[in-house]
Amino acid sequence: MNKELIINAAPQGVEIALLEDKKLVELHSEKADASFAVGDLYLGKVKKLIPGLNAAFVDVGFEKDAFLHYTDLSPYARSLIKFTQQVMADKSPEGFDFSKFEIEPEIVKTGKINEVLGQRPNILVQILKEPIAAKGPRLSCEISLPGRFVVLTPFNDVIAVSRKIHSSDERRRLQKIVEAIKPKNFGVIVRTAAEGKNTAELHEDLLNLFNSWKSLQTNLRGATPPCKILSEQTKTTSILRDLLNEDFNRIIVNDKSIFNDTRNYIQKIAPNKTEIVSYYHNGSPIFDQFGITKQVKAAFGKTVNLPSGAYLILEHTEALHVIDVNSGYKSVSNNQEENALQTNLEAAEEIARQLRLRDIGGIIVVDFIDMKLVENKKRLHDAMENFMRLDRAKHAVLPISKFGLMQITRQRMKPEMTINTQETCPSCQGTGKISSALILEDEIEKNLSYLAMQKHKSLTVVVHPIVYAYLTKGLISKKRKWSWKFKQTVKVRANNNYHLTEFHFFDKNEEEIRL
């Protein structure tokens, strides 16, 4: 599979399109003034405890207080509070030595929020979910610093290896390497991308994360809540960090600064891939050049058409998303069951793409075309799971119910991507109404009369093709009548780009006459 990353930089922010085999599958947007992104670390102040919810509201500088549930506190919440207080108060010239920090006992899973945050302390928190609709950010105290091959988790000594690495020998090898190079008081999660990597590569990644942790400590010293302590990497570098592999064959950027940053980052994490980054300066918009704008217009909106003639209808409610599959004119055989299966399989692939592209989260209910055979329902379920395999968000796909509905849950990390693909009608300017076609002829004639009085000669009226046909039909056409009436040549010309009631006048030199 060929993967391409197209990066469009504009004054208001950066747009990033991920293409798989030339097909748009992910679209990310990062505003120039973006804040409260997933992964950002903030120093917050506990404002209110809600025992009934077993949660707290924390001020991190957003207009609404952020939400922190007890289950997101982490077993090492007391250690985190103690660490935050000590680093904020630290004034030693050499800085805080985290290797000598004493870890507090873990909190119990069934505890109460008052027992941990009763003093309403200042606390270091990480954004778990971006603000969505009327809700503030959701927070976590399970601090993690993600790298290309490993994730650094302070306050514990646990080493975990990704389950997607299936070889037991490889898992043991990675476990031994990380045990030898891991700093004290840190846990490490080994990512899938670490498979086959040597000690030097893992050690370098770990050192970069450890340096980020030192920067966090420096920023925390003397800080006053609420404030940002450490930012997640930019969207571009975080996508490259998570996605870059042998399948990537092109990264195109239209901004010199981002091009240099991207190239330097690739040089650091994958030196053999540096040549895939190229700078675009062709003049035309980069998204237009690579067909992304057209794909966005086709993929967003209430109705999504499929190549076969089938189509999807996507509806969003407060509680869930609903997707309806319609067969349209598709027919691959005379067998109704086979037609339904083929249409459903085609729709399943597009639905998996739509969930990634729009970043739809929460509960999704899909109303597939009814099928009677159990084996066909099983085949559709397996196909949907396979299509969703490339989705980085956590998700679950349930088998088709007896009502023909498939339920999907997908992790919601940020607001859903919505793009308005409708354009204002040039005829009615969005009002839904245009002037009557019956009086159009009178309007043109009135303007002709005025121009004739202004001594304009050899006038040309340019109109929509339908209006042109009306004005020139018959032996004694409207055009001929106007020539007789105004005692000069009146020409009529059609323009396909005009809307129905649009018309303009030109003189004998083909210059437009402004009325």
BASENU-172566 format. One record per residue (C-alpha): z, y, x; residue in three letters; residue number from 1. Coordinates in pm, whole numbers. Last residue first. Layout:
// BASENU-172566
      zz      yy      xx  code  pos
       Z       Y       X   ALA  NUM
...
***
This chain:
// BASENU-172566
      zz      yy      xx  code  pos
   -1547    4959   -2506   LEU  515
   -1630    4855   -2153   ARG  514
   -2001    4797   -2100   ILE  513
   -2067    4506   -1864   GLU  512
   -2338    4562   -1605   GLU  511
   -2655    4359   -1649   GLU  510
   -2873    4653   -1541   ASN  509
   -3018    4680   -1896   LYS  508
   -2662    4717   -2035   ASP  507
   -2412    4442   -2113   PHE  506
   -2191    4391   -2421   PHE  505
   -1912    4135   -2464   HIS  504
   -1812    3881   -2730   PHE  503
   -1517    3648   -2798   GLU  502
   -1466    3497   -3144   THR  501
   -1536    3134   -3055   LEU  500
   -1404    3128   -2700   HIS  499
   -1635    3221   -2415   TYR  498
   -1698    2982   -2126   ASN  497
   -2013    2835   -2281   ASN  496
   -2192    3170   -2266   ASN  495
   -2480    3239   -2504   ALA  494
   -2713    3542   -2490   ARG  493
   -2828    3786   -2760   VAL  492
   -3075    4066   -2689   LYS  491
   -3108    4395   -2876   VAL  490
   -3425    4594   -2805   THR  489
   -3413    4942   -2953   GLN  488
   -3456    5119   -3287   LYS  487
   -3093    5067   -3398   PHE  486
   -3187    4912   -3735   LYS  485
   -3501    4735   -3617   TRP  484
   -3327    4577   -3316   SER  483
   -3025    4488   -3533   TRP  482
   -3249    4310   -3787   LYS  481
   -3409    4111   -3505   ARG  480
   -3069    3988   -3379   LYS  479
   -2954    3899   -3730   LYS  478
   -3261    3676   -3759   SER  477
   -3583    3734   -3950   ILE  476
   -3768    3421   -3846   LEU  475
   -3455    3206   -3873   GLY  474
   -3155    3147   -3646   LYS  473
   -3069    3393   -3370   THR  472
   -2726    3523   -3481   LEU  471
   -2600    3184   -3602   TYR  470
   -2707    2995   -3290   ALA  469
   -2546    3260   -3070   TYR  468
   -2221    3233   -3271   VAL  467
   -2212    2860   -3193   ILE  466
   -2299    2924   -2828   PRO  465
   -2010    3177   -2786   HIS  464
   -2126    3536   -2738   VAL  463
   -2302    3771   -2495   VAL  462
   -2462    4078   -2660   VAL  461
   -2737    4247   -2455   THR  460
   -2832    4613   -2505   LEU  459
   -3173    4746   -2405   SER  458
   -3075    5116   -2423   LYS  457
   -2736    5293   -2436   HIS  456
   -2770    5642   -2588   LYS  455
   -2399    5673   -2685   GLN  454
   -2508    5655   -3051   MET  453
   -2657    5315   -2975   ALA  452
   -2323    5208   -2827   LEU  451
   -2136    5301   -3149   TYR  450
   -2386    5118   -3368   SER  449
   -2366    4812   -3149   LEU  448
   -1984    4818   -3179   ASN  447
   -2010    4821   -3560   LYS  446
   -2268    4541   -3550   GLU  445
   -2044    4320   -3337   ILE  444
   -1747    4379   -3568   GLU  443
   -1958    4311   -3879   ASP  442
   -2080    3979   -3737   GLU  441
   -1722    3877   -3659   LEU  440
   -1615    3955   -4019   ILE  439
   -1683    3607   -4153   LEU  438
   -1538    3441   -3839   ALA  437
   -1197    3560   -3956   SER  436
    -965    3683   -3684   SER  435
    -772    3409   -3509   ILE  434
    -440    3237   -3589   LYS  433
    -217    2989   -3409   GLY  432
     -24    3272   -3242   THR  431
     -63    3132   -2890   GLY  430
    -316    3388   -2770   GLN  429
    -538    3303   -3072   CYS  428
    -870    3258   -2892   SER  427
    -748    3201   -2536   PRO  426
    -511    2926   -2656   CYS  425
    -202    2933   -2436   THR  424
    -185    2625   -2216   GLU  423
      -2    2295   -2265   GLN  422
     103    2089   -1964   THR  421
     464    2209   -1966   ASN  420
     635    2029   -1680   ILE  419
     968    1852   -1716   THR  418
    1148    1674   -1432   MET  417
    1474    1535   -1571   GLU  416
    1790    1703   -1442   PRO  415
    1960    1530   -1147   LYS  414
    2119    1198   -1055   MET  413
    2059     988   -1368   ARG  412
    2058     619   -1285   GLN  411
    1826     418   -1506   ARG  410
    1903     198   -1805   THR  409
    1623       6   -1972   ILE  408
    1618    -147   -2320   GLN  407
    1314    -339   -2443   MET  406
    1243    -347   -2815   LEU  405
    1047    -615   -3002   GLY  404
    1301    -642   -3285   PHE  403
    1419    -980   -3158   LYS  402
    1512    -806   -2834   SER  401
    1296    -791   -2522   ILE  400
    1493    -879   -2209   PRO  399
    1709    -608   -2047   LEU  398
    1595    -401   -1749   VAL  397
    1862    -248   -1522   ALA  396
    1833      52   -1292   HIS  395
    1967     210    -976   LYS  394
    1726     478    -856   ALA  393
    1498     385    -563   ARG  392
    1219     261    -793   ASP  391
     981      31    -601   LEU  390
    1110    -277    -789   ARG  389
    1045    -118   -1128   MET  388
     697    -274   -1148   PHE  387
     847    -617   -1072   ASN  386
    1119    -577   -1335   GLU  385
     853    -475   -1588   MET  384
     638    -777   -1499   ALA  383
     933   -1016   -1542   ASP  382
    1005    -869   -1887   HIS  381
     638    -893   -1987   LEU  380
     617   -1257   -1878   ARG  379
     935   -1341   -2068   LYS  378
     792   -1181   -2383   LYS  377
     471   -1378   -2333   ASN  376
     668   -1704   -2288   GLU  375
     857   -1637   -2613   VAL  374
     533   -1618   -2812   LEU  373
     528   -1382   -3111   LYS  372
     434   -1048   -2959   MET  371
     492    -707   -3117   ASP  370
     346    -405   -2937   ILE  369
     618    -256   -2715   PHE  368
     885     -18   -2842   ASP  367
    1057      96   -2524   VAL  366
    1417     224   -2532   VAL  365
    1534     427   -2233   ILE  364
    1905     489   -2174   ILE  363
    2012     729   -1900   GLY  362
    1767     876   -1651   GLY  361
    1406     999   -1647   ILE  360
    1296    1113   -1302   ASP  359
     968    1242   -1450   ARG  358
     759    1062   -1187   LEU  357
     993     768   -1139   ARG  356
    1029     692   -1512   LEU  355
     658     763   -1565   GLN  354
     556     512   -1298   ARG  353
     763     233   -1456   ALA  352
     613     328   -1794   ILE  351
     259     312   -1647   GLU  350
     311     -44   -1522   GLU  349
     470    -149   -1851   ALA  348
     180       0   -2051   ALA  347
     -75    -220   -1872   GLU  346
     142    -525   -1933   LEU  345
     191    -428   -2298   ASN  344
    -185    -385   -2354   THR  343
    -255    -725   -2196   GLN  342
      14    -895   -2404   LEU  341
     -91    -737   -2735   ALA  340
    -457    -830   -2682   ASN  339
    -355   -1186   -2595   GLU  338
    -150   -1215   -2914   GLU  337
    -434   -1073   -3126   GLN  336
    -689   -1323   -2990   ASN  335
   -1038   -1189   -3043   ASN  334
   -1042   -1075   -2684   SER  333
    -992    -773   -2457   VAL  332
    -944    -516   -2732   SER  331
    -825    -163   -2660   LYS  330
    -909      96   -2930   TYR  329
    -564     254   -2936   GLY  328
    -302     -11   -2851   SER  327
       6     205   -2902   ASN  326
     328     179   -2698   VAL  325
     623     392   -2811   ASP  324
     870     527   -2556   ILE  323
    1213     653   -2665   VAL  322
    1452     840   -2439   HIS  321
    1825     849   -2510   LEU  320
    2129    1033   -2646   ALA  319
    2021    1397   -2670   GLU  318
    1672    1294   -2777   THR  317
    1351    1264   -2576   HIS  316
    1019    1130   -2706   GLU  315
     740     969   -2507   LEU  314
     422     847   -2679   ILE  313
     217     601   -2477   LEU  312
    -155     529   -2498   TYR  311
    -411     248   -2515   ALA  310
    -771     340   -2442   GLY  309
    -809     110   -2142   SER  308
    -745     381   -1882   PRO  307
    -405     475   -2031   LEU  306
    -334     802   -2212   ASN  305
       7     970   -2196   VAL  304
     123    1160   -2504   THR  303
     430    1388   -2513   LYS  302
     340    1574   -2198   GLY  301
     327    1500   -1830   PHE  300
      88    1245   -1675   ALA  299
    -251    1408   -1736   ALA  298
    -158    1761   -1628   LYS  297
      30    1622   -1328   VAL  296
    -268    1406   -1231   GLN  295
    -499    1710   -1242   LYS  294
    -260    1914   -1027   THR  293
    -234    1626    -779   ILE  292
    -608    1594    -715   GLY  291
    -581    1634    -337   PHE  290
    -748    1975    -315   GLN  289
    -577    2104    -629   ASP  288
    -232    2025    -489   PHE  287
    -323    2197    -160   ILE  286
    -438    2519    -326   PRO  285
    -777    2629    -181   SER  284
    -775    2805     157   GLY  283
    -822    2506     388   ASN  282
    -501    2553     586   HIS  281
    -340    2207     577   TYR  280
    -129    2101     876   TYR  279
    -119    1730     959   SER  278
     156    1472    1002   VAL  277
      27    1115    1056   ILE  276
      12    1172    1433   GLU  275
     391    1157    1469   THR  274
     418     796    1348   LYS  273
     486     625    1684   ASN  272
     783     858    1741   PRO  271
     966     729    1429   ALA  270
    1307     893    1376   ILE  269
    1298    1182    1625   LYS  268
     926    1248    1636   GLN  267
     925    1223    1255   ILE  266
    1191    1497    1242   TYR  265
     998    1713    1487   ASN  264
     678    1672    1285   ARG  263
     857    1757     964   THR  262
    1019    2067    1112   ASP  261
     687    2180    1266   ASN  260
     498    2127     938   PHE  259
     780    2295     744   ILE  258
     738    2606     963   SER  257
     358    2599     949   LYS  256
     339    2564     569   ASP  255
      56    2376     398   ASN  254
     188    2027     476   VAL  253
       7    1691     473   ILE  252
     183    1361     549   ILE  251
     -47    1060     588   ARG  250
     -34     686     657   ASN  249
     303     577     523   PHE  248
     300     199     471   ASP  247
     469     136     806   GLU  246
     788     299     677   ASN  245
     925     639     576   LEU  244
    1100     625     240   LEU  243
    1467     710     277   ASP  242
    1457     937     582   ARG  241
    1122    1083     482   LEU  240
    1258    1168     138   ILE  239
    1572    1322     296   SER  238
    1352    1518     540   THR  237
    1139    1671     268   THR  236
    1421    1735      21   LYS  235
    1613    1928     286   THR  234
    1909    1753     445   GLN  233
    2234    1742     252   GLU  232
    2441    2049     311   SER  231
    2788    2067     468   LEU  230
    3092    2278     386   ILE  229
    2989    2469      75   LYS  228
    3264    2696     -56   CYS  227
    3530    2718    -327   PRO  226
    3770    2729    -158   PRO  225
    3856    2921     160   THR  224
    3757    2773     495   ALA  223
    3987    2817     798   GLY  222
    3853    2502     964   ARG  221
    3623    2321     721   LEU  220
    3304    2434     894   ASN  219
    3419    2284    1225   THR  218
    3525    1958    1057   GLN  217
    3188    1928     884   LEU  216
    3009    1995    1212   SER  215
    3207    1707    1367   LYS  214
    3097    1483    1078   TRP  213
    2735    1585    1140   SER  212
    2783    1488    1507   ASN  211
    2904    1145    1391   PHE  210
    2590    1114    1178   LEU  209
    2366    1186    1478   ASN  208
    2570     940    1689   LEU  207
    2520     665    1430   LEU  206
    2144     713    1431   ASP  205
    2140     699    1811   GLU  204
    2354     384    1811   HIS  203
    2128     209    1560   LEU  202
    1817     285    1768   GLU  201
    1988     181    2095   ALA  200
    2123    -145    1947   THR  199
    1782    -270    1834   ASN  198
    1617    -251    1492   LYS  197
    1487    -569    1321   GLY  196
    1634    -481     981   GLU  195
    1784    -132     996   ALA  194
    1560      -9     711   ALA  193
    1767    -220     468   THR  192
    2068       2     533   ARG  191
    2382     -91     727   VAL  190
    2691      58     563   ILE  189
    2947     175     819   VAL  188
    3320     244     796   GLY  187
    3488     504    1010   PHE  186
    3846     542    1134   ASN  185
    3744     454    1493   LYS  184
    3381     500    1594   PRO  183
    3136     207    1541   LYS  182
    2940      88    1847   ILE  181
    3061    -271    1894   ALA  180
    3122    -350    1526   GLU  179
    2778    -208    1445   VAL  178
    2605    -448    1685   ILE  177
    2803    -749    1561   LYS  176
    2723    -679    1195   GLN  175
    2354    -625    1274   LEU  174
    2332    -967    1440   ARG  173
    2524   -1135    1157   ARG  172
    2289    -989     897   ARG  171
    1986   -1093    1101   GLU  170
    2114   -1451    1123   ASP  169
    2187   -1458     748   SER  168
    1829   -1349     671   SER  167
    1815   -1185     329   HIS  166
    1834    -817     420   ILE  165
    1816    -679      65   LYS  164
    2190    -731      40   ARG  163
    2242    -433     270   SER  162
    2509    -494     536   VAL  161
    2869    -378     499   ALA  160
    3115    -283     773   ILE  159
    3459    -176     647   VAL  158
    3690      23     875   ASP  157
    3790     293     626   ASN  156
    3869     666     627   PHE  155
    3511     790     684   PRO  154
    3188     633     548   THR  153
    2880     659     775   LEU  152
    2553     529     628   VAL  151
    2316     338     856   VAL  150
    1945     307     937   PHE  149
    1794     647     856   ARG  148
    2122     827     808   GLY  147
    2349     884     509   PRO  146
    2686    1062     540   LEU  145
    2932     928     284   SER  144
    3244    1076     124   ILE  143
    3396     874    -158   GLU  142
    3567    1177    -311   CYS  141
    3303    1204    -582   SER  140
    3191    1490    -800   LEU  139
    2987    1547   -1113   ARG  138
    2820    1888   -1131   PRO  137
    2867    2109   -1437   GLY  136
    2742    2011   -1780   LYS  135
    2548    2239   -2016   ALA  134
    2207    2091   -1923   ALA  133
    2251    1883   -1606   ILE  132
    2438    2007   -1298   PRO  131
    2355    1775   -1006   GLU  130
    2521    1435    -984   LYS  129
    2743    1290    -710   LEU  128
    2811    1617    -527   ILE  127
    3065    1543    -252   GLN  126
    3426    1659    -249   VAL  125
    3675    1793       8   LEU  124
    4000    1884    -163   ILE  123
    4223    2187    -209   ASN  122
    4534    2063    -385   PRO  121
    4630    2056    -752   ARG  120
    4984    1926    -681   GLN  119
    4934    1647    -935   GLY  118
    4609    1536    -770   LEU  117
    4704    1178    -680   VAL  116
    4972    1073    -932   GLU  115
    4831    1308   -1197   ASN  114
    4494    1123   -1189   ILE  113
    4661     801   -1300   LYS  112
    4638     461   -1134   GLY  111
    4445     150   -1236   THR  110
    4244     118    -914   LYS  109
    4553     163    -695   VAL  108
    4549     425    -418   ILE  107
    4500     308     -60   GLU  106
    4772     362     199   PRO  105
    4723     673     420   GLU  104
    4502     665     731   ILE  103
    4654     820    1044   GLU  102
    4415    1055    1226   PHE  101
    4396     989    1599   LYS  100
    4018     920    1595   SER   99
    3970    1237    1388   PHE   98
    4064    1465    1677   ASP   97
    4068    1819    1531   PHE   96
    3933    2089    1760   GLY   95
    3961    2147    2136   GLU   94
    4093    2502    2089   PRO   93
    4372    2393    1849   SER   92
    4391    2601    1532   LYS   91
    4401    2330    1265   ASP   90
    4513    2450     920   ALA   89
    4187    2367     741   MET   88
    4164    2042     939   VAL   87
    4515    1933     841   GLN   86
    4476    2017     471   GLN   85
    4140    1843     439   THR   84
    4264    1533     627   PHE   83
    4571    1504     401   LYS   82
    4354    1533      90   ILE   81
    4106    1277     228   LEU   80
    4383    1035     326   SER   79
    4526    1061     -24   ARG   78
    4181     992    -172   ALA   77
    4132     679      40   TYR   76
    4075     435    -248   PRO   75
    3790     662    -363   SER   74
    3841     940    -620   LEU   73
    3534     848    -823   ASP   72
    3725     610   -1054   THR   71
    3975     891   -1122   TYR   70
    3699    1111   -1261   HIS   69
    3595    1441   -1104   LEU   68
    3402    1693   -1317   PHE   67
    3279    2026   -1180   ALA   66
    3396    2356   -1327   ASP   65
    3121    2558   -1492   LYS   64
    2959    2864   -1330   GLU   63
    2942    2668   -1003   PHE   62
    3168    2771    -713   GLY   61
    3328    2432    -643   VAL   60
    3611    2464    -897   ASP   59
    3739    2117    -986   VAL   58
    3804    1971   -1330   PHE   57
    4016    1657   -1322   ALA   56
    3998    1311   -1473   ALA   55
    4207    1043   -1638   ASN   54
    4028    1136   -1962   LEU   53
    4355    1172   -2155   GLY   52
    4531    1290   -1839   PRO   51
    4299    1595   -1811   ILE   50
    4402    1784   -1495   LEU   49
    4281    2143   -1447   LYS   48
    4182    2368   -1157   LYS   47
    4157    2143    -850   VAL   46
    4011    2366    -577   LYS   45
    3693    2261    -401   GLY   44
    3564    2242     -46   LEU   43
    3208    2130     -91   TYR   42
    2983    1857      52   LEU   41
    2618    1832     -58   ASP   40
    2498    1477    -126   GLY   39
    2325    1549    -457   VAL   38
    2220    1914    -465   ALA   37
    2468    2181    -569   PHE   36
    2246    2465    -447   SER   35
    1877    2554    -448   ALA   34
    1784    2916    -370   ASP   33
    1434    2835    -240   ALA   32
    1388    2583    -518   LYS   31
    1325    2220    -428   GLU   30
    1086    2027    -650   SER   29
    1011    1658    -628   HIS   28
     720    1468    -781   LEU   27
     706    1091    -757   GLU   26
     439     835    -850   VAL   25
     106    1021    -811   LEU   24
    -172     768    -753   LYS   23
    -382     790    -435   LYS   22
    -277     435    -330   ASP   21
      85     546    -364   GLU   20
     117     924    -371   LEU   19
     442    1114    -324   LEU   18
     426    1482    -420   ALA   17
     666    1740    -277   ILE   16
     703    2091    -417   GLU   15
     880    2358    -210   VAL   14
    1036    2683    -327   GLY   13
     978    3022    -491   GLN   12
     774    3162    -201   PRO   11
     546    2854    -200   ALA   10
     533    2538      11   ALA    9
     326    2242    -111   ASN    8
     404    1913      61   ILE    7
     172    1615       8   ILE    6
     326    1281     110   LEU    5
      91     986     129   GLU    4
     161     616      93   LYS    3
     -99     342     135   ASN    2
       0       0       0   MET    1
***
